[in-house]
Amino acid sequence: MADDAIRCDACPVLCYIKPGRTGSCDRYGNHEGKLVRLDPHVVLDRAVERGESIVPFLERSRDWDGTVVSHGETFVTAIGAGTTYPDYKPAPFIISSQVEGVDMVTVVTEGIFSYCGVKVKIDTDRHLGAECSTVRSQGEAIGHVTTSEYGSQMLSLGGVRHLTGGSRQEGVTTCDALLNLCNGKPVELKIDDGAKVIVQAAQPPVVDGIREQRMRVGCGSATIGMFAKQWFGKVDDVVVVDDHITGVLSEHQAGKLLGVPETGIKLKGRRSTPGRYFQVAEPGTSWGGTNIDDPLSILGKFNSKKAWPGLRLLMVSTTGEHHAYFELDENLKPRETGLPEHLRQSVARIKENCEPALCTVMFMGGAGGSLRAGVTENPVKLTHSVRDSLTRVTCGGAPVYVWPGGGITFMTDVSRMPQNAFGYVPTPALVAPIEFTLKLSDYAALGGYVDQVRPLGSFAKEDGRKRLTAHMENPWPLASETRKKK
Ligand code: SF4
């Protein structure tokens, strides 16, 4: 170019980049007339001992001096490897190494994913919003609320329709939110007619300004089942308040088997089966994920034929966060008194059994498209090879779950990947690392670019790479135990 600009051909945007400047996505720059990938290319060492470090990746982070620990103990990820475009070109790196006497190949590329998004699991009892409600970031629709799971609320964010099917602003905002979530950064989300939640991978959610502490021990019925024995004889009845199923000890099968007598208690809501009630209140962010602050508001009048003055009643939420203790007066009206010492332990036990509340961010992408052409000239053979477990797919060295059925649609937990493993291009789309590892003979059989294969040793001589210790929890991508023999 006349002004010394060079063209980046790593994505369809085809930026012209002047010397000393970067392209639209900040991933590539013009360094003294050379197109360079700006982030370091990440190489993983096999974690030596489980428990060696509780801070994987970063503790031993350093520039790679080019030394291969040993074949099979060094894994070249796609993080910072670059992308090739158009798709028929071979992937940026196709590396061979010997693992336990077997010639292996790893094909690495940073895939551009238009079809991608994240599934978010938020461990909370609190009502975040109705199913199908729109989830917004900076006012733009970027996804929706899906199902509630056991103790958690699921969100589906991103996807091709938000990225490219709406307005330009919607696409850009969606891409930005996905990028931050995948790179382990906090993102504030607002659910239509629902809560404001700050989501960050592997961190507790912050719901309407309150940092969530723990997820529920189970639904109200399950809580009765788990702790009935600990309450037996110490209290006459227990109500476990829960937005899903509120449990009543004296009516529940657990109470019946223990011989808990009837107490004449009456619950509002819809009785499902004995001792299990749906819809005792509206969903909310208070007691057991309901909207009630006064637990007595879900009780009707006690049956005077069954109840008695002095009857002892414990009401507790499924996290133990809320609890109240009552005794009936001579008019069979509950009067709150302090929680007796002998019941404190059971409430503490509920809390003890609640796991820490976290956000889980699963990146989901489709690698069953043109990306495959960087691996083989006959793309469907890669799909078959993945399906047959001959090719292992990893994402920045982290394991993935490949969905059954057509294509290579995979999910991975972003917290198992090195931070900042993701990038973007302005189309807009997310850039995610993806590696395909298989035996060299299988690679040749599926029509791979065998002439492009480089031994790990030759690759090691180049600099500008970063060495990290693999995540302790991840299976080693080159390990033979999970490699299916043909
Ligand atoms: S957006 Fe990034 S990858 Fe795409 S052409 Fe520009 S610099 Fe290259």
Residues whose N, C-alpha, C, O or C-beta is under 5 A from the ligand:
A	BS01	SF4	C8 D9 A10 C11 V13 L14 C15 G23 S24 C25 R27 Y28 V425 P426
